[in-house]
Amino acid sequence: MTSRTTLTAIALATLCFAGGAQAQEVVRLGNLKFAHYGAVSYIKEIAPKCGIKVEEKVFAKGLDVMQAIIAGELDVGTTASEAAISGRASGAPIVVVAGFAKGGARLVARSDQAIKTVKDLKGKKVGVTRGGIQEVLLMAELLKAGLTADAAPGKDVQIFYLAFSDLNQALLGKNIDAMMQSEPQSSQAINKGFGVEVIKPYDTPIGEPVRTMVMTEKFYKEKRPLAEKFMRCFVEATKTFIDNKAVAEKYVRETVFKGQITKDDFDDAISNSPYSYDVTPEHIQITTDLMVKTGVGRMAKPPLATDWVKTDMLEAAKKSLGVK
């Protein structure tokens, strides 16, 4: 009898656990593989403690996240602001709810080139990822320096559009003279000796670009309690990474990058792209206006930031967790 009772108890416990797991609400998260996106990835690790389950899907670039949102495959997505802006302009049903990192860009030249300033890019080949915030910043810097640019030869600067993962190889292989690159790739190029920093491109009206977390309007409006749980989990994950650098470094280097980046790469990357929480309609509007001015995104109807930047849940989550 005792063994039968024990087996029954185990079976009941298993059923209860399975039922609890099924009842746990799921949030579908789209993310990118960069050092400064690490705290967002960490949400899925602490999600059970938050009473939710987070299913993360990693994409190559922010525009891919937007496409997945439009296709109805995601509830939450992370991207640089320009992809969110372009997505909203194209009809993606999204709202910006937080800013999870800032900075994260660097103009890097080949170490064998005498490129000290943006003006020195005249006559050079410069690589950048199309549609990324890096393209917005590059075009803004070239505009400020009075230089023309195009993918076709004939302008002051010839632009080469490459994936983030291919830019370093192109610089190393001397196929381009400079690149506007993200982190940790720009830090890796410098630490490995084939690249040198020209500038951190934060002297345009955008300042340090904010990476945005977006939610679908449906998730934000119709699944409010679940969205609020997710937002508290985001704030907790980010606070952990800000307060405990060792946890952040271990997770990003070992879990996100599988040992592919060094401690120096991580340290340099995060010093240029610190984790954060906040975003403002003003910042998104300035970025939108500069995208229009530089022609990045080619939006027929640029969105008005005050219509779709909604930080009420973020403020409530920060208050509940004692974060300023």
Secondary structure in CASP SS format (residue, H / E / C, confidence):
PFRMAT SS
TARGET T0000
AUTHOR 0000-0000-0000
METHOD secondary structure of the structure
MODEL  1
M C 1.00
T H 1.00
S H 1.00
R H 1.00
T H 1.00
T H 1.00
L H 1.00
T H 1.00
A H 1.00
I H 1.00
A H 1.00
L H 1.00
A H 1.00
T H 1.00
L H 1.00
C H 1.00
F H 1.00
A H 1.00
G H 1.00
G H 1.00
A H 1.00
Q H 1.00
A H 1.00
Q C 1.00
E E 1.00
V E 1.00
V E 1.00
R E 1.00
L E 1.00
G E 1.00
N E 1.00
L E 1.00
K C 1.00
F C 1.00
A H 1.00
H H 1.00
Y H 1.00
G H 1.00
A H 1.00
V H 1.00
S H 1.00
Y H 1.00
I H 1.00
K H 1.00
E H 1.00
I H 1.00
A H 1.00
P H 1.00
K H 1.00
C H 1.00
G C 1.00
I E 1.00
K E 1.00
V E 1.00
E E 1.00
E E 1.00
K E 1.00
V E 1.00
F E 1.00
A C 1.00
K C 1.00
G H 1.00
L H 1.00
D H 1.00
V H 1.00
M H 1.00
Q H 1.00
A H 1.00
I H 1.00
I H 1.00
A C 1.00
G C 1.00
E C 1.00
L C 1.00
D C 1.00
V E 1.00
G E 1.00
T E 1.00
T E 1.00
A E 1.00
S H 1.00
E H 1.00
A H 1.00
A H 1.00
I H 1.00
S H 1.00
G H 1.00
R H 1.00
A H 1.00
S C 1.00
G C 1.00
A C 1.00
P C 1.00
I E 1.00
V E 1.00
V E 1.00
V E 1.00
A E 1.00
G E 1.00
F E 1.00
A E 1.00
K E 1.00
G C 1.00
G C 1.00
A C 1.00
R E 1.00
L E 1.00
V E 1.00
A E 1.00
R E 1.00
S C 1.00
D C 1.00
Q C 1.00
A C 1.00
I C 1.00
K C 1.00
T C 1.00
V H 1.00
K H 1.00
D H 1.00
L H 1.00
K C 1.00
G C 1.00
K C 1.00
K E 1.00
V E 1.00
G E 1.00
V E 1.00
T C 1.00
R C 1.00
G C 1.00
G C 1.00
I H 1.00
Q H 1.00
E H 1.00
V H 1.00
L H 1.00
L H 1.00
M H 1.00
A H 1.00
E H 1.00
L H 1.00
L H 1.00
K H 1.00
A C 1.00
G C 1.00
L C 1.00
T C 1.00
A E 1.00
D E 1.00
A C 1.00
A C 1.00
P C 1.00
G C 1.00
K C 1.00
D C 1.00
V E 1.00
Q E 1.00
I E 1.00
F E 1.00
Y E 1.00
L C 1.00
A C 1.00
F H 1.00
S H 1.00
D H 1.00
L H 1.00
N H 1.00
Q H 1.00
A H 1.00
L H 1.00
L H 1.00
G C 1.00
K C 1.00
N C 1.00
I C 1.00
D C 1.00
A E 1.00
M E 1.00
M E 1.00
Q E 1.00
S C 1.00
E C 1.00
P C 1.00
Q H 1.00
S H 1.00
S H 1.00
Q H 1.00
A H 1.00
I H 1.00
N H 1.00
K C 1.00
G C 1.00
F C 1.00
G E 1.00
V E 1.00
E E 1.00
V E 1.00
I E 1.00
K C 1.00
P C 1.00
Y C 1.00
D C 1.00
T C 1.00
P C 1.00
I C 1.00
G C 1.00
E C 1.00
P C 1.00
V E 1.00
R E 1.00
T E 1.00
M E 1.00
V E 1.00
M E 1.00
T E 1.00
E H 1.00
K H 1.00
F H 1.00
Y H 1.00
K H 1.00
E H 1.00
K C 1.00
R H 1.00
P H 1.00
L H 1.00
A H 1.00
E H 1.00
K H 1.00
F H 1.00
M H 1.00
R H 1.00
C H 1.00
F H 1.00
V H 1.00
E H 1.00
A H 1.00
T H 1.00
K H 1.00
T H 1.00
F H 1.00
I H 1.00
D H 1.00
N C 1.00
K H 1.00
A H 1.00
V H 1.00
A H 1.00
E H 1.00
K H 1.00
Y H 1.00
V H 1.00
R H 1.00
E H 1.00
T H 1.00
V H 1.00
F C 1.00
K C 1.00
G C 1.00
Q C 1.00
I C 1.00
T C 1.00
K H 1.00
D H 1.00
D H 1.00
F H 1.00
D H 1.00
D H 1.00
A H 1.00
I H 1.00
S H 1.00
N C 1.00
S C 1.00
P C 1.00
Y E 1.00
S C 1.00
Y C 1.00
D C 1.00
V C 1.00
T C 1.00
P H 1.00
E H 1.00
H H 1.00
I H 1.00
Q H 1.00
I H 1.00
T H 1.00
T H 1.00
D H 1.00
L H 1.00
M H 1.00
V H 1.00
K H 1.00
T H 1.00
G C 1.00
V C 1.00
G C 1.00
R C 1.00
M C 1.00
A C 1.00
K C 1.00
P C 1.00
P C 1.00
L C 1.00
A H 1.00
T H 1.00
D H 1.00
W H 1.00
V E 1.00
K C 1.00
T C 1.00
D H 1.00
M H 1.00
L H 1.00
E H 1.00
A H 1.00
A H 1.00
K H 1.00
K H 1.00
S H 1.00
L C 1.00
G C 1.00
V C 1.00
K C 1.00
END
